[in-house]
Amino acid sequence: MRIYTRTGDDGTTGLFLGSRVSKADVLVDAYGDIDEAVSLLGVARASCADPRLARLLLDRQRELFVAAADLATNPAHRDRLKPGISLMTQDTLDLLERLIDELVRERPLRPVFVVPGATATSAAIDHARTVVRRAERHVVQAQDAGHGVSPLVLRYLNRLSDLAFVLARHAAGDVTEEASHD
């Protein structure tokens, strides 16, 4: 089996369920950012000693695949997407919000700016958070450029960055550095 197809040699890439777009399209930037966030969450998971946190990270990686598929779909065939597999759902958003609330109850956030890097896991999660924020900005740009972007994907990315902040604080434990104004 060959890994290369040569179909992208002209500077285009295929959308899920057909058609092609420029690799320079902001929509490709958006789902490329999501791919990067999936990888960074994998880096965090690889260094994570806490099984619960590792599972939460893996679940977010899988959800990000759904968000990317939702974004990368030929708009003419969105009716063929499957909820929770290739189509973002309200249930996924609701789950994130419940999870954020639960984790904040367990470890209340302090009203300070946190310098990332308390642990390798927390630093990787914070890095993923910034990439998710970039993906969110690119989704807004794609929407502004006329792409039919699911509002649920945009809301999901916004919630996920909040959850990533909370997860990074859990991964840091009691080790934190606050930004100072010396």
OpenMM code with the backbone's topology and positions (N, CA, C; nanometers):
from openmm import Vec3, app, unit

residues = "MET ARG ILE TYR THR ARG THR GLY ASP ASP GLY THR THR GLY LEU PHE LEU GLY SER ARG VAL SER LYS ALA ASP VAL LEU VAL ASP ALA TYR GLY ASP ILE ASP GLU ALA VAL SER LEU LEU GLY VAL ALA ARG ALA SER CYS ALA ASP PRO ARG LEU ALA ARG LEU LEU LEU ASP ARG GLN ARG GLU LEU PHE VAL ALA ALA ALA ASP LEU ALA THR ASN PRO ALA HIS ARG ASP ARG LEU LYS PRO GLY ILE SER LEU MET THR GLN ASP THR LEU ASP LEU LEU GLU ARG LEU ILE ASP GLU LEU VAL ARG GLU ARG PRO LEU ARG PRO VAL PHE VAL VAL PRO GLY ALA THR ALA THR SER ALA ALA ILE ASP HIS ALA ARG THR VAL VAL ARG ARG ALA GLU ARG HIS VAL VAL GLN ALA GLN ASP ALA GLY HIS GLY VAL SER PRO LEU VAL LEU ARG TYR LEU ASN ARG LEU SER ASP LEU ALA PHE VAL LEU ALA ARG HIS ALA ALA GLY ASP VAL THR GLU GLU ALA SER HIS ASP".split()
positions = [
    Vec3(0.0832, -0.1178, 0.0000),
    Vec3(0.0000, 0.0000, 0.0000),
    Vec3(0.0881, 0.1247, 0.0000),
    Vec3(0.0557, 0.2175, -0.0870),
    Vec3(0.1283, 0.3445, -0.0906),
    Vec3(0.0583, 0.4461, -0.0018),
    Vec3(0.1373, 0.5273, 0.0660),
    Vec3(0.0816, 0.6322, 0.1501),
    Vec3(0.0555, 0.7590, 0.0686),
    Vec3(0.1276, 0.7760, -0.0390),
    Vec3(0.1114, 0.8983, -0.1189),
    Vec3(0.0149, 0.8730, -0.2340),
    Vec3(-0.0611, 0.9787, -0.2657),
    Vec3(-0.1596, 0.9672, -0.3740),
    Vec3(-0.1276, 1.0589, -0.4912),
    Vec3(-0.0476, 1.1615, -0.4657),
    Vec3(-0.0115, 1.2642, -0.5642),
    Vec3(-0.1264, 1.3580, -0.5980),
    Vec3(-0.2456, 1.3347, -0.5412),
    Vec3(-0.3588, 1.4216, -0.5751),
    Vec3(-0.3443, 1.5612, -0.5168),
    Vec3(-0.2630, 1.5753, -0.4132),
    Vec3(-0.2418, 1.7066, -0.3526),
    Vec3(-0.1244, 1.7822, -0.4091),
    Vec3(-0.0600, 1.7251, -0.5095),
    Vec3(0.0580, 1.7904, -0.5669),
    Vec3(0.0247, 1.9238, -0.6340),
    Vec3(-0.1022, 1.9458, -0.6637),
    Vec3(-0.1412, 2.0713, -0.7275),
    Vec3(-0.1798, 2.1796, -0.6261),
    Vec3(-0.1597, 2.1517, -0.4972),
    Vec3(-0.1906, 2.2509, -0.3947),
    Vec3(-0.3333, 2.2452, -0.3448),
    Vec3(-0.4036, 2.1373, -0.3762),
    Vec3(-0.5396, 2.1204, -0.3256),
    Vec3(-0.5450, 1.9995, -0.2337),
    Vec3(-0.6526, 1.9923, -0.1576),
    Vec3(-0.6752, 1.8779, -0.0708),
    Vec3(-0.8222, 1.8377, -0.0813),
    Vec3(-0.8477, 1.7114, -0.0592),
    Vec3(-0.9838, 1.6608, -0.0698),
    Vec3(-1.0638, 1.6833, 0.0569),
    Vec3(-1.1898, 1.7175, 0.0380),
    Vec3(-1.2818, 1.7259, 0.1505),
    Vec3(-1.3456, 1.5895, 0.1730),
    Vec3(-1.3916, 1.5668, 0.2925),
    Vec3(-1.4627, 1.4441, 0.3257),
    Vec3(-1.5910, 1.4405, 0.2428),
    Vec3(-1.6163, 1.3315, 0.1779),
    Vec3(-1.7322, 1.3090, 0.0915),
    Vec3(-1.7252, 1.3891, -0.0391),
    Vec3(-1.6045, 1.4165, -0.0851),
    Vec3(-1.5859, 1.4713, -0.2192),
    Vec3(-1.5600, 1.6196, -0.2271),
    Vec3(-1.5062, 1.6621, -0.3382),
    Vec3(-1.4647, 1.7968, -0.3797),
    Vec3(-1.3280, 1.8310, -0.3215),
    Vec3(-1.2675, 1.9334, -0.3769),
    Vec3(-1.1325, 1.9733, -0.3392),
    Vec3(-1.1296, 2.1223, -0.3116),
    Vec3(-1.0378, 2.1612, -0.2222),
    Vec3(-1.0155, 2.3023, -0.1912),
    Vec3(-0.8656, 2.3271, -0.1859),
    Vec3(-0.8292, 2.4527, -0.1940),
    Vec3(-0.6885, 2.4909, -0.1838),
    Vec3(-0.6359, 2.4586, -0.0443),
    Vec3(-0.5124, 2.4127, -0.0383),
    Vec3(-0.4495, 2.3878, 0.0910),
    Vec3(-0.4277, 2.5183, 0.1670),
    Vec3(-0.4374, 2.6322, 0.0971),
    Vec3(-0.4227, 2.7630, 0.1601),
    Vec3(-0.5557, 2.8173, 0.2123),
    Vec3(-0.6644, 2.7441, 0.1950),
    Vec3(-0.7957, 2.7878, 0.2415),
    Vec3(-0.7982, 2.7923, 0.3938),
    Vec3(-0.8625, 2.8932, 0.4491),
    Vec3(-0.8685, 2.9083, 0.5945),
    Vec3(-0.9411, 2.7914, 0.6605),
    Vec3(-1.0295, 2.7266, 0.5902),
    Vec3(-1.0955, 2.6081, 0.6445),
    Vec3(-0.9943, 2.4962, 0.6683),
    Vec3(-0.8999, 2.4817, 0.5767),
    Vec3(-0.7936, 2.3819, 0.5932),
    Vec3(-0.7050, 2.4205, 0.7116),
    Vec3(-0.6809, 2.5503, 0.7291),
    Vec3(-0.6069, 2.5959, 0.8476),
    Vec3(-0.6798, 2.5531, 0.9746),
    Vec3(-0.8122, 2.5687, 0.9751),
    Vec3(-0.8905, 2.5363, 1.0942),
    Vec3(-0.8806, 2.3886, 1.1290),
    Vec3(-0.9036, 2.3010, 1.0308),
    Vec3(-0.8973, 2.1593, 1.0693),
    Vec3(-0.7535, 2.1109, 1.0805),
    Vec3(-0.6588, 2.1825, 1.0229),
    Vec3(-0.5172, 2.1533, 1.0475),
    Vec3(-0.4787, 2.1870, 1.1912),
    Vec3(-0.5322, 2.2982, 1.2417),
    Vec3(-0.5095, 2.3333, 1.3825),
    Vec3(-0.5676, 2.2267, 1.4746),
    Vec3(-0.6835, 2.1759, 1.4386),
    Vec3(-0.7455, 2.0706, 1.5192),
    Vec3(-0.6570, 1.9465, 1.5200),
    Vec3(-0.6024, 1.9122, 1.4052),
    Vec3(-0.5104, 1.7980, 1.3967),
    Vec3(-0.3903, 1.8201, 1.4881),
    Vec3(-0.3380, 1.9423, 1.4883),
    Vec3(-0.2249, 1.9750, 1.5750),
    Vec3(-0.2643, 1.9612, 1.7226),
    Vec3(-0.3829, 2.0073, 1.7580),
    Vec3(-0.4296, 1.9957, 1.8964),
    Vec3(-0.4438, 1.8493, 1.9374),
    Vec3(-0.4928, 1.7654, 1.8473),
    Vec3(-0.5029, 1.6211, 1.8757),
    Vec3(-0.3648, 1.5661, 1.9107),
    Vec3(-0.2655, 1.6036, 1.8326),
    Vec3(-0.1294, 1.5549, 1.8574),
    Vec3(-0.0750, 1.6054, 1.9903),
    Vec3(-0.0994, 1.7316, 2.0208),
    Vec3(-0.0501, 1.7868, 2.1473),
    Vec3(-0.1176, 1.7219, 2.2676),
    Vec3(-0.2453, 1.6923, 2.2552),
    Vec3(-0.3115, 1.6208, 2.3637),
    Vec3(-0.2525, 1.4804, 2.3775),
    Vec3(-0.2069, 1.4230, 2.2663),
    Vec3(-0.1373, 1.2945, 2.2714),
    Vec3(-0.0051, 1.3044, 2.3444),
    Vec3(0.0667, 1.4146, 2.3236),
    Vec3(0.1914, 1.4375, 2.3973),
    Vec3(0.1613, 1.4464, 2.5466),
    Vec3(0.0555, 1.5200, 2.5793),
    Vec3(0.0167, 1.5325, 2.7205),
    Vec3(-0.0200, 1.3969, 2.7785),
    Vec3(-0.0965, 1.3200, 2.7040),
    Vec3(-0.1410, 1.1890, 2.7518),
    Vec3(-0.0225, 1.0948, 2.7706),
    Vec3(0.0770, 1.1044, 2.6832),
    Vec3(0.1942, 1.0164, 2.6918),
    Vec3(0.2746, 1.0413, 2.8193),
    Vec3(0.2687, 1.1634, 2.8713),
    Vec3(0.3443, 1.1943, 2.9935),
    Vec3(0.2577, 1.1900, 3.1183),
    Vec3(0.1323, 1.1571, 3.1030),
    Vec3(0.0356, 1.1652, 3.2123),
    Vec3(0.0371, 1.0384, 3.2978),
    Vec3(0.0585, 1.0550, 3.4278),
    Vec3(0.0597, 0.9413, 3.5204),
    Vec3(-0.0783, 0.9146, 3.5804),
    Vec3(-0.1704, 1.0088, 3.5653),
    Vec3(-0.3042, 0.9969, 3.6243),
    Vec3(-0.3985, 0.9311, 3.5233),
    Vec3(-0.4447, 0.8086, 3.5504),
    Vec3(-0.5298, 0.7378, 3.4534),
    Vec3(-0.6592, 0.8123, 3.4191),
    Vec3(-0.7191, 0.8771, 3.5171),
    Vec3(-0.8430, 0.9529, 3.4895),
    Vec3(-0.8153, 1.0669, 3.3927),
    Vec3(-0.7103, 1.1425, 3.4192),
    Vec3(-0.6754, 1.2546, 3.3322),
    Vec3(-0.6382, 1.2045, 3.1924),
    Vec3(-0.5632, 1.0940, 3.1869),
    Vec3(-0.5262, 1.0372, 3.0565),
    Vec3(-0.6511, 0.9999, 2.9774),
    Vec3(-0.7508, 0.9436, 3.0435),
    Vec3(-0.8754, 0.9066, 2.9750),
    Vec3(-0.9510, 1.0303, 2.9261),
    Vec3(-0.9525, 1.1350, 3.0080),
    Vec3(-1.0178, 1.2599, 2.9672),
    Vec3(-0.9498, 1.3186, 2.8435),
    Vec3(-0.8178, 1.3096, 2.8386),
    Vec3(-0.7437, 1.3605, 2.7227),
    Vec3(-0.7746, 1.2772, 2.5985),
    Vec3(-0.7763, 1.1456, 2.6129),
    Vec3(-0.8077, 1.0582, 2.4995),
    Vec3(-0.9487, 1.0867, 2.4463),
    Vec3(-1.0422, 1.1049, 2.5352),
    Vec3(-1.1792, 1.1367, 2.4920),
    Vec3(-1.1842, 1.2671, 2.4140),
    Vec3(-1.1055, 1.3666, 2.4568),
    Vec3(-1.1023, 1.4942, 2.3839),
    Vec3(-1.0371, 1.4758, 2.2462),
    Vec3(-0.9342, 1.3922, 2.2379),
    Vec3(-0.8731, 1.3648, 2.1085),
    Vec3(-0.9774, 1.3079, 2.0122),
    Vec3(-1.0554, 1.2143, 2.0604),
    Vec3(-1.1581, 1.1528, 1.9751),
    Vec3(-1.2641, 1.2543, 1.9339),
    Vec3(-1.3041, 1.3418, 2.0261),
    Vec3(-1.4017, 1.4463, 1.9921),
    Vec3(-1.3455, 1.5421, 1.8876),
    Vec3(-1.2178, 1.5710, 1.8978),
    Vec3(-1.1564, 1.6608, 1.7992),
    Vec3(-1.1577, 1.6001, 1.6594),
    Vec3(-1.1461, 1.4687, 1.6502),
    Vec3(-1.1597, 1.4037, 1.5191),
    Vec3(-1.2988, 1.4291, 1.4619),
    Vec3(-1.3997, 1.4263, 1.5475),
    Vec3(-1.5366, 1.4546, 1.5035),
    Vec3(-1.5461, 1.5994, 1.4553),
    Vec3(-1.4907, 1.6917, 1.5316),
    Vec3(-1.4953, 1.8335, 1.4930),
    Vec3(-1.4251, 1.8553, 1.3594),
    Vec3(-1.3108, 1.7905, 1.3402),
    Vec3(-1.2377, 1.8062, 1.2142),
    Vec3(-1.3168, 1.7493, 1.0977),
    Vec3(-1.3775, 1.6338, 1.1167),
    Vec3(-1.4587, 1.5739, 1.0105),
    Vec3(-1.5757, 1.6643, 0.9761),
    Vec3(-1.6387, 1.7205, 1.0770),
    Vec3(-1.7513, 1.8112, 1.0563),
    Vec3(-1.7073, 1.9302, 0.9704),
    Vec3(-1.5912, 1.9861, 1.0016),
    Vec3(-1.5396, 2.1007, 0.9261),
    Vec3(-1.4957, 2.0632, 0.7854),
    Vec3(-1.4355, 1.9463, 0.7707),
    Vec3(-1.3712, 1.9070, 0.6454),
    Vec3(-1.4659, 1.8377, 0.5483),
    Vec3(-1.5948, 1.8506, 0.5696),
    Vec3(-1.6922, 1.7810, 0.4858),
    Vec3(-1.7388, 1.8673, 0.3700),
    Vec3(-1.7535, 1.8044, 0.2561),
    Vec3(-1.8133, 1.8707, 0.1400),
    Vec3(-1.9523, 1.9201, 0.1823),
    Vec3(-1.9781, 2.0519, 0.1735),
    Vec3(-2.1061, 2.1049, 0.2203),
    Vec3(-2.2279, 2.0409, 0.1532),
    Vec3(-2.2121, 1.9920, 0.0329),
    Vec3(-2.3240, 1.9308, -0.0391),
    Vec3(-2.3646, 1.7958, 0.0205),
    Vec3(-2.2799, 1.7410, 0.1075),
    Vec3(-2.3082, 1.6070, 0.1614),
    Vec3(-2.3143, 1.6041, 0.3137),
    Vec3(-2.3390, 1.7181, 0.3773),
    Vec3(-2.3471, 1.7220, 0.5244),
    Vec3(-2.4586, 1.6312, 0.5773),
    Vec3(-2.5587, 1.6064, 0.4960),
    Vec3(-2.6697, 1.5204, 0.5376),
    Vec3(-2.6244, 1.3759, 0.5609),
    Vec3(-2.5060, 1.3421, 0.5144),
    Vec3(-2.4552, 1.2053, 0.5304),
    Vec3(-2.3691, 1.1885, 0.6563),
    Vec3(-2.3479, 1.2977, 0.7297),
    Vec3(-2.2671, 1.2892, 0.8511),
    Vec3(-2.3424, 1.2153, 0.9606),
    Vec3(-2.2655, 1.1509, 1.0486),
    Vec3(-2.3231, 1.0715, 1.1573),
    Vec3(-2.2929, 1.1399, 1.2913),
    Vec3(-2.3984, 1.1674, 1.3701),
    Vec3(-2.3790, 1.2342, 1.4994),
    Vec3(-2.2762, 1.1625, 1.5869),
    Vec3(-2.1828, 1.2403, 1.6406),
    Vec3(-2.0817, 1.1855, 1.7298),
    Vec3(-1.9691, 1.1116, 1.6607),
    Vec3(-1.9806, 1.0928, 1.5300),
    Vec3(-1.8758, 1.0255, 1.4526),
    Vec3(-1.8125, 1.1241, 1.3538),
    Vec3(-1.8955, 1.1938, 1.2811),
    Vec3(-1.8460, 1.2939, 1.1865),
    Vec3(-1.9238, 1.4251, 1.1980),
    Vec3(-2.0157, 1.4324, 1.2918),
    Vec3(-2.0996, 1.5499, 1.3118),
    Vec3(-2.1005, 1.5864, 1.4601),
    Vec3(-2.0636, 1.7105, 1.4895),
    Vec3(-2.0623, 1.7571, 1.6276),
    Vec3(-2.2062, 1.7642, 1.6794),
    Vec3(-2.2240, 1.7308, 1.8085),
    Vec3(-2.3581, 1.7279, 1.8662),
    Vec3(-2.3666, 1.8172, 1.9904),
    Vec3(-2.4877, 1.8565, 2.0212),
    Vec3(-2.5128, 1.9329, 2.1432),
    Vec3(-2.4788, 1.8486, 2.2661),
    Vec3(-2.4999, 1.7195, 2.2575),
    Vec3(-2.4660, 1.6311, 2.3700),
    Vec3(-2.3176, 1.6415, 2.4061),
    Vec3(-2.2329, 1.6531, 2.3056),
    Vec3(-2.0891, 1.6656, 2.3305),
    Vec3(-2.0602, 1.7967, 2.4027),
    Vec3(-2.1248, 1.9039, 2.3597),
    Vec3(-2.1075, 2.0331, 2.4278),
    Vec3(-2.1555, 2.0262, 2.5719),
    Vec3(-2.2708, 1.9659, 2.5923),
    Vec3(-2.3254, 1.9536, 2.7274),
    Vec3(-2.2310, 1.8747, 2.8178),
    Vec3(-2.1728, 1.7684, 2.7632),
    Vec3(-2.0770, 1.6879, 2.8388),
    Vec3(-1.9564, 1.7726, 2.8801),
    Vec3(-1.9039, 1.8533, 2.7880),
    Vec3(-1.7889, 1.9381, 2.8212),
    Vec3(-1.8229, 2.0342, 2.9341),
    Vec3(-1.9396, 2.0952, 2.9274),
    Vec3(-1.9770, 2.1914, 3.0305),
    Vec3(-1.9913, 2.1227, 3.1666),
    Vec3(-2.0517, 2.0052, 3.1699),
    Vec3(-2.0622, 1.9312, 3.2957),
    Vec3(-1.9242, 1.8948, 3.3497),
    Vec3(-1.8360, 1.8544, 3.2603),
    Vec3(-1.7005, 1.8164, 3.3003),
    Vec3(-1.6237, 1.9366, 3.3552),
    Vec3(-1.6353, 2.0501, 3.2889),
    Vec3(-1.5691, 2.1719, 3.3386),
    Vec3(-1.6185, 2.2034, 3.4791),
    Vec3(-1.7501, 2.2026, 3.4969),
    Vec3(-1.8077, 2.2346, 3.6281),
    Vec3(-1.7593, 2.1368, 3.7351),
    Vec3(-1.7567, 2.0091, 3.7024),
    Vec3(-1.7120, 1.9066, 3.7972),
    Vec3(-1.5655, 1.9278, 3.8362),
    Vec3(-1.4805, 1.9513, 3.7376),
    Vec3(-1.3377, 1.9677, 3.7650),
    Vec3(-1.3082, 2.0955, 3.8423),
    Vec3(-1.3827, 2.2014, 3.8149),
    Vec3(-1.3626, 2.3264, 3.8892),
    Vec3(-1.4092, 2.3091, 4.0346),
    Vec3(-1.5144, 2.2326, 4.0550),
    Vec3(-1.5570, 2.2038, 4.1934),
    Vec3(-1.4469, 2.1281, 4.2680),
    Vec3(-1.3819, 2.0346, 4.1982),
    Vec3(-1.2753, 1.9562, 4.2608),
    Vec3(-1.1509, 2.0398, 4.2900),
    Vec3(-1.1188, 2.1294, 4.2003),
    Vec3(-0.9990, 2.2133, 4.2157),
    Vec3(-1.0372, 2.3542, 4.1715),
    Vec3(-1.0887, 2.4347, 4.2663),
    Vec3(-1.1303, 2.5706, 4.2295),
    Vec3(-1.0143, 2.6503, 4.1685),
    Vec3(-1.0476, 2.7283, 4.0673),
    Vec3(-0.9468, 2.8088, 3.9994),
    Vec3(-0.9157, 2.9325, 4.0812),
    Vec3(-0.7887, 2.9684, 4.0815),
    Vec3(-0.7477, 3.0906, 4.1502),
    Vec3(-0.7513, 3.2055, 4.0510),
    Vec3(-0.7891, 3.3248, 4.0961),
    Vec3(-0.8006, 3.4398, 4.0054),
    Vec3(-0.6647, 3.5039, 3.9754),
    Vec3(-0.5760, 3.4263, 3.9147),
    Vec3(-0.4424, 3.4754, 3.8804),
    Vec3(-0.4074, 3.4273, 3.7398),
    Vec3(-0.3131, 3.4925, 3.6763),
    Vec3(-0.2582, 3.4440, 3.5504),
    Vec3(-0.1562, 3.3367, 3.5846),
    Vec3(-0.1671, 3.2247, 3.5161),
    Vec3(-0.0790, 3.1115, 3.5421),
    Vec3(0.0241, 3.1022, 3.4303),
    Vec3(0.1488, 3.0843, 3.4691),
    Vec3(0.2557, 3.0633, 3.3722),
    Vec3(0.2617, 2.9135, 3.3433),
    Vec3(0.2367, 2.8715, 3.2190),
    Vec3(0.2395, 2.7282, 3.1868),
    Vec3(0.3770, 2.6671, 3.2110),
    Vec3(0.3773, 2.5385, 3.2457),
    Vec3(0.5023, 2.4660, 3.2579),
    Vec3(0.5271, 2.4044, 3.3939),
    Vec3(0.4253, 2.3976, 3.4783),
    Vec3(0.4446, 2.3376, 3.6105),
    Vec3(0.4861, 2.1916, 3.5987),
    Vec3(0.4274, 2.1196, 3.5035),
    Vec3(0.4649, 1.9810, 3.4759),
    Vec3(0.4652, 1.9633, 3.3237),
    Vec3(0.5273, 1.8567, 3.2785),
    Vec3(0.5289, 1.8312, 3.1332),
    Vec3(0.3872, 1.8115, 3.0802),
    Vec3(0.3037, 1.7426, 3.1564),
    Vec3(0.1660, 1.7180, 3.1124),
    Vec3(0.0874, 1.8483, 3.1069),
    Vec3(0.0967, 1.9290, 3.2117),
    Vec3(0.0207, 2.0548, 3.2119),
    Vec3(0.0692, 2.1481, 3.1013),
    Vec3(0.1986, 2.1493, 3.0751),
    Vec3(0.2520, 2.2348, 2.9686),
    Vec3(0.1994, 2.1912, 2.8320),
    Vec3(0.1944, 2.0607, 2.8083),
    Vec3(0.1429, 2.0113, 2.6802),
    Vec3(-0.0055, 2.0424, 2.6654),
    Vec3(-0.0816, 2.0317, 2.7747),
    Vec3(-0.2241, 2.0653, 2.7681),
    Vec3(-0.2412, 2.2144, 2.7422),
    Vec3(-0.1617, 2.2975, 2.8094),
    Vec3(-0.1691, 2.4413, 2.7840),
    Vec3(-0.1324, 2.4733, 2.6388),
    Vec3(-0.0349, 2.4033, 2.5852),
    Vec3(0.0023, 2.4231, 2.4450),
    Vec3(-0.1159, 2.3842, 2.3548),
    Vec3(-0.1774, 2.2709, 2.3836),
    Vec3(-0.2951, 2.2287, 2.3065),
    Vec3(-0.4058, 2.3330, 2.3165),
    Vec3(-0.4236, 2.3916, 2.4345),
    Vec3(-0.5264, 2.4938, 2.4537),
    Vec3(-0.5051, 2.6120, 2.3595),
    Vec3(-0.3807, 2.6545, 2.3454),
    Vec3(-0.3547, 2.7689, 2.2572),
    Vec3(-0.3800, 2.7331, 2.1112),
    Vec3(-0.3537, 2.6097, 2.0742),
    Vec3(-0.3808, 2.5653, 1.9372),
    Vec3(-0.5314, 2.5543, 1.9136),
    Vec3(-0.6053, 2.5099, 2.0143),
    Vec3(-0.7518, 2.5062, 2.0023),
    Vec3(-0.8054, 2.6480, 1.9840),
    Vec3(-0.7506, 2.7430, 2.0557),
    Vec3(-0.7926, 2.8835, 2.0392),
    Vec3(-0.7637, 2.9305, 1.8960),
    Vec3(-0.6483, 2.8915, 1.8423),
    Vec3(-0.6162, 2.9285, 1.7041),
    Vec3(-0.7160, 2.8642, 1.6081),
    Vec3(-0.7486, 2.7386, 1.6324),
    Vec3(-0.8484, 2.6709, 1.5491),
    Vec3(-0.9803, 2.7461, 1.5538),
    Vec3(-1.0181, 2.7890, 1.6712),
    Vec3(-1.1426, 2.8644, 1.6868),
    Vec3(-1.1388, 2.9926, 1.6021),
    Vec3(-1.0269, 3.0631, 1.6066),
    Vec3(-1.0145, 3.1862, 1.5251),
    Vec3(-1.0231, 3.1537, 1.3766),
    Vec3(-0.9602, 3.0445, 1.3353),
    Vec3(-0.9663, 3.0060, 1.1943),
    Vec3(-1.1072, 2.9629, 1.1533),
    Vec3(-1.1807, 2.8994, 1.2433),
    Vec3(-1.3192, 2.8632, 1.2126),
    Vec3(-1.4023, 2.9895, 1.1924),
    Vec3(-1.3816, 3.0902, 1.2768),
    Vec3(-1.4532, 3.2168, 1.2599),
    Vec3(-1.4166, 3.2803, 1.1256),
    Vec3(-1.2890, 3.2779, 1.0906),
    Vec3(-1.2466, 3.3326, 0.9614),
    Vec3(-1.3102, 3.2541, 0.8464),
    Vec3(-1.3178, 3.1225, 0.8590),
    Vec3(-1.3803, 3.0406, 0.7543),
    Vec3(-1.5285, 3.0752, 0.7421),
    Vec3(-1.5926, 3.0922, 0.8542),
    Vec3(-1.7341, 3.1313, 0.8544),
    Vec3(-1.7501, 3.2675, 0.7875),
    Vec3(-1.6643, 3.3626, 0.8232),
    Vec3(-1.6703, 3.4968, 0.7641),
    Vec3(-1.6418, 3.4942, 0.6147),
    Vec3(-1.5641, 3.3947, 0.5692),
    Vec3(-1.5304, 3.3811, 0.4269),
    Vec3(-1.6403, 3.3100, 0.3483),
    Vec3(-1.7471, 3.2696, 0.4163),
    Vec3(-1.8591, 3.2082, 0.3469),
    Vec3(-1.8698, 3.0573, 0.3567),
    Vec3(-1.7791, 2.9940, 0.4303),
    Vec3(-1.7898, 2.8490, 0.4494),
    Vec3(-1.9063, 2.8202, 0.5434),
    Vec3(-1.9795, 2.7152, 0.5154),
    Vec3(-2.0892, 2.6733, 0.6015),
    Vec3(-2.0366, 2.5973, 0.7206),
    Vec3(-2.0017, 2.6688, 0.8251),
    Vec3(-1.9417, 2.6089, 0.9440),
    Vec3(-2.0517, 2.5804, 1.0467),
    Vec3(-2.0478, 2.4633, 1.1036),
    Vec3(-2.1430, 2.4275, 1.2081),
    Vec3(-2.1202, 2.5154, 1.3307),
    Vec3(-2.2244, 2.5823, 1.3795),
    Vec3(-2.2078, 2.6611, 1.5018),
    Vec3(-2.1695, 2.5746, 1.6215),
    Vec3(-2.2056, 2.4459, 1.6169),
    Vec3(-2.1678, 2.3566, 1.7261),
    Vec3(-2.0169, 2.3335, 1.7308),
    Vec3(-1.9522, 2.3292, 1.6153),
    Vec3(-1.8059, 2.3131, 1.6142),
    Vec3(-1.7405, 2.4354, 1.6768),
    Vec3(-1.7890, 2.5524, 1.6405),
    Vec3(-1.7330, 2.6750, 1.6965),
    Vec3(-1.7518, 2.6786, 1.8480),
    Vec3(-1.8697, 2.6454, 1.8946),
    Vec3(-1.8960, 2.6436, 2.0385),
    Vec3(-1.8146, 2.5353, 2.1075),
    Vec3(-1.7999, 2.4193, 2.0420),
    Vec3(-1.7200, 2.3109, 2.0986),
    Vec3(-1.5761, 2.3571, 2.1217),
    Vec3(-1.5175, 2.4204, 2.0233),
    Vec3(-1.3785, 2.4653, 2.0366),
    Vec3(-1.3643, 2.5670, 2.1492),
    Vec3(-1.4622, 2.6544, 2.1617),
    Vec3(-1.4588, 2.7530, 2.2691),
    Vec3(-1.4627, 2.6832, 2.4050),
    Vec3(-1.5521, 2.5864, 2.4215),
    Vec3(-1.5613, 2.5121, 2.5477),
    Vec3(-1.4375, 2.4269, 2.5712),
    Vec3(-1.3865, 2.3673, 2.4652),
    Vec3(-1.2696, 2.2808, 2.4813),
    Vec3(-1.1497, 2.3601, 2.5320),
    Vec3(-1.1320, 2.4814, 2.4851),
    Vec3(-1.0189, 2.5602, 2.5349),
    Vec3(-1.0363, 2.5901, 2.6838),
    Vec3(-1.1605, 2.6131, 2.7267),
    Vec3(-1.1856, 2.6314, 2.8700),
    Vec3(-1.1531, 2.5033, 2.9469),
    Vec3(-1.1996, 2.3911, 2.8944),
    Vec3(-1.1723, 2.2635, 2.9596),
    Vec3(-1.0218, 2.2367, 2.9634),
    Vec3(-0.9523, 2.2675, 2.8560),
    Vec3(-0.8071, 2.2449, 2.8534),
    Vec3(-0.7377, 2.3262, 2.9627),
    Vec3(-0.7835, 2.4480, 2.9848),
    Vec3(-0.7261, 2.5292, 3.0922),
    Vec3(-0.7452, 2.4591, 3.2265),
    Vec3(-0.8658, 2.4091, 3.2501),
    Vec3(-0.8968, 2.3404, 3.3752),
    Vec3(-0.8170, 2.2105, 3.3870),
    Vec3(-0.8083, 2.1353, 3.2786),
    Vec3(-0.7309, 2.0101, 3.2810),
    Vec3(-0.5829, 2.0374, 3.3081),
    Vec3(-0.5301, 2.1439, 3.2516),
    Vec3(-0.3894, 2.1778, 3.2757),
    Vec3(-0.3663, 2.2119, 3.4224),
    Vec3(-0.4631, 2.2780, 3.4848),
    Vec3(-0.4493, 2.3094, 3.6272),
    Vec3(-0.4538, 2.1808, 3.7098),
    Vec3(-0.5363, 2.0856, 3.6702),
    Vec3(-0.5391, 1.9559, 3.7390),
    Vec3(-0.4059, 1.8844, 3.7208),
    Vec3(-0.3526, 1.8881, 3.5991),
    Vec3(-0.2253, 1.8214, 3.5726),
    Vec3(-0.1108, 1.8862, 3.6487),
    Vec3(-0.1209, 2.0166, 3.6728),
    Vec3(-0.0164, 2.0880, 3.7469),
    Vec3(-0.0226, 2.0568, 3.8960),
    Vec3(-0.1406, 2.0168, 3.9438),
    Vec3(-0.1552, 1.9897, 4.0869),
    Vec3(-0.1320, 2.1159, 4.1671),
    Vec3(-0.0543, 2.1030, 4.2716),
    Vec3(-0.0263, 2.2186, 4.3575),
    Vec3(0.0942, 2.2980, 4.3107),
    Vec3(0.1562, 2.2548, 4.2013),
    Vec3(0.2729, 2.3244, 4.1486),
    Vec3(0.2259, 2.4267, 4.0466),
    Vec3(0.2311, 2.5538, 4.0806),
    Vec3(0.1923, 2.6585, 3.9852),
    Vec3(0.2861, 2.7764, 3.9967),
    Vec3(0.3007, 2.8422, 3.8891),
    Vec3(0.3744, 2.9675, 3.8838),
    Vec3(0.2747, 3.0746, 3.8428),
    Vec3(0.2674, 3.1791, 3.9192),
    Vec3(0.1796, 3.2884, 3.8836),
    Vec3(0.2612, 3.3956, 3.8137),
    Vec3(0.1975, 3.4638, 3.7202),
    Vec3(0.2622, 3.5759, 3.6537),
    Vec3(0.2770, 3.6882, 3.7546),
    Vec3(0.3944, 3.7449, 3.7627),
    Vec3(0.4145, 3.8550, 3.8570),
    Vec3(0.4339, 3.9852, 3.7814),
    Vec3(0.4163, 4.0898, 3.8508),
    Vec3(0.4310, 4.2221, 3.7905),
    Vec3(0.5473, 4.2947, 3.8556),
    Vec3(0.6592, 4.2247, 3.8781),
    Vec3(0.7770, 4.2833, 3.9438),
    Vec3(0.8354, 4.3949, 3.8613),
] * unit.nanometer
topology = app.Topology()
chain = topology.addChain("A")
for resn in residues:
    res = topology.addResidue(resn, chain)
    for name in ("N", "CA", "C"):
        topology.addAtom(name, app.Element.getBySymbol(name[0]), res)
